[in-house]
């Protein structure tokens, strides 16, 4: 079963410095139909004005992944980490027993746009941690590039969950097939371009959930940047 989460139907929060679209229930936006997908709990698409951002605040017991689409995101946390995340780079902050951090637009001149992704870990009370790694966009050209995993693969971001996150940058007309194991679900988040998943068309900002499918056919109608999450789901 495939179901589409249209971009225009996401929750929307806007103030003077932040424009945020919520794929799943978050903050003051609540929709019981969209509480997450398996352990995938949050996908927020945030646009932050120059020099502005999220002041220091705390998190616990969540794997938080930041994916920058445009611009630079400055990060500081209570572990002493200070960095700027740019397109192609993936950041994972393990909140575990508790961590505080801030996120600001690193530029005084241009917007930063990024996805904030929360994944529930496989256990509570983990030691907080931080990881950041560069996966150049061109390394994903016409392939599904593994970016994050809970299976111990080398050269990717580690997450404490039985999942994998792939990134794709497909040319117009490129196709790929993805086999889905039993008791697994797939969430696809389209960042830009258009995709056809089996017989369902996706536009930029759309999400797509696939349950009880043995395989997915992925075709880019125009150049498309997207993330694919392979997750455990309840039958």
N, C-alpha and C positions, 0 to 999 in steps of 0.2 A: 504494500500500500504506500502510495506516494501522496504527500500533502504539501501544498505550497503555503509559505508565510509571506504574503506580499509586503514589499517595503513600505508602501503607503499605509498599511494597517498596523505598523509597529507603534508602540507607545512613544510619545514625544514629550521631551522636557526642554524648555528654552529659557535662559536668562541672558543678561547682557553680554556675558563672556563665553557662554556654553550653549551649544545646540546638540542635543543627544537623542538618538533614536534607540529604543529598547526592543530587541527581538523577543525577550522574555520579560515576565513581571520583574519589576525593579523599582525600589524606592516607593514613590507615591503611585506608580503605575501598577495596577493589578488586574490580571486577566486569568481566571482559573484554567482557561484552555491552554495557556502558554506559561507554564511554570518552569520550563526547562525541557531537556531531552536527555533521558538517562542522567548521567552525572554532569552533563553540560548545563550549567545553571544560568549563565549571563552571556549575552553578546550585545554590548552597547557600542554603537557607532557614534563617536564623539568628535565634534569640531570645536576647537578652543581658539579664542582670539589671541593675537600676539601679546606676549608677556603675561598672560593670565593662566590660571590653572587651579588645581585642587590642592588646598592647603594641607598640611600634615594631618593625617587621620589614620585610624587603625583598622586592621583586619585580623581575622582568626580562621584557621581550618579551611583554607581555600587555596587552590592552585590558580594564580592570577597571571594570565598571559596578555601581553600588550603587543599589538601588531600595528605598526605605523604605516599609513597609506600615503601621507603627504606631510612634509615638514619634519620637525624634530621635537621629540618629547623628552624633557629633562626630568630625571628621576633621582630622588634622594630617599634613603630609608634609615631606619634605626640600626641596621647592621653596619652602617658606615659606607654603603654603596652610593656612589654618585656617577651618573652616566647620562648620555643623550642617546636615545633610540631613534634610528632613521629608517626609511623604507628599505626593506630586505632583511632587517634585523628582527629577531624574536627575543622578547624578554619574558622570563618566568620568575615571578615572586612567590615563594612558598610562605604563606602566612602562618601556618602551623599553630603553635602555642601563642602567637601574637607578634605582630610587626606593625610599625608605623611608617608611613611614607608620604611623600608629596609628589605631584606630577604637574609640571608646568610646560607651557609652550616655550621652547628654547629660543624662539625668534621674537624680536620686537617688531618685525615687519610683515611676516606671513602667517597664515593660519596653519595649525597642525590638525590633521585628521587621523584618527586611529580607532582600532577595535580594542575594546577591553573585554576579555573573555575570562569567565570564572568556571573552573571545573572543581567539583567536589572530590577530595582525595579519598583513597581507599581506607584510610584510617585517620582518627583524630589525634591531636597532640604531637604532630611531627615537629622536628626542629626547624625553625624558620631558615630560609635559604634564598639564594638569588642566582640566576643564570641568564646570560645574554649571548646570543650567537648570530652571526651574519650568514644569511642564506640568499645570495644575490638573486634578484628576480630572474635574471637570464638563466640561472641554473634550474629553473622550473619550467623553462620553455618547452611546451608540448610534452610534459610528463607530470606525473604526480610525485612531488618531491616530499619525502618524509621530513617533517620539521620538529615534531615532538612525539614522544612515545613513553609508555609505561612498561615497555618490554626489554629495556636494557640495550637497545641498539646504540652503537657508537656513532658519534658525530652529529647527534641531534639533542634537542632539549629534553631533559628527563622530567616526566610528570608522574606523580604517585597516583595512578589510576590505570585501569585496564583499558587503555584507549590509544589511538594514534591520531595525529593531526597532520594532514598533507596540505601542501600548497601547490596550486597549478597556475600557469600562465599559458593559455592555449591560443594559438593563432586561429583566425577565422577558418572554419572548415575542419579543424583538427578533431579527431574522435579518440576516445579511450573507453575501455570496459573495466569495470571494477567489480570483483567478486565479493559477495557479502556472506560471511559465515553465519551459521545458525546462532540465534539469540543475540544478534548484533543489529544495531541500527546505524544509519548514516544520516548525518546532518551536513548539508552543503550551504555555505554562506557565500553569495556572489558579491564581490566587491565592485567590479566594473565589467561592462560588456554584457553579452547575452549567452546563455547556455540552454541546451535542451537535454533534459535528463529523462531517458526513455521517451515518453510522449509529452512531458511537461516542460513548458518554456519558462525560463527564469530571466528576470531583468535585474539590473544593478540594485543592490540592497535587499533583494529577496533572500529568504531562507527556504530550504526544502528538507523535509523529513521523509526518510524511507524506512519503512518497517516491513518485515516479512518479505523482503525481496531477495532473490538469490544472486542477482547481478544488476548493475546499473550501466547503461550506455550514456556516455557523456560526450556531447558535441557542442563546440563553440560556434555560434552563428556569426559572431564577430569576436575580435580579440577579447579574452575574458581572464580576469584574475579572480581566484576564488580559494576558499579553504574547504577541505573535506575532513570531517570528523567521523571516525569509526569507533563506535561506543557500545558498551553493554546496555541492553534494554530488557525490561521484563516482558515475557511472552504474554 
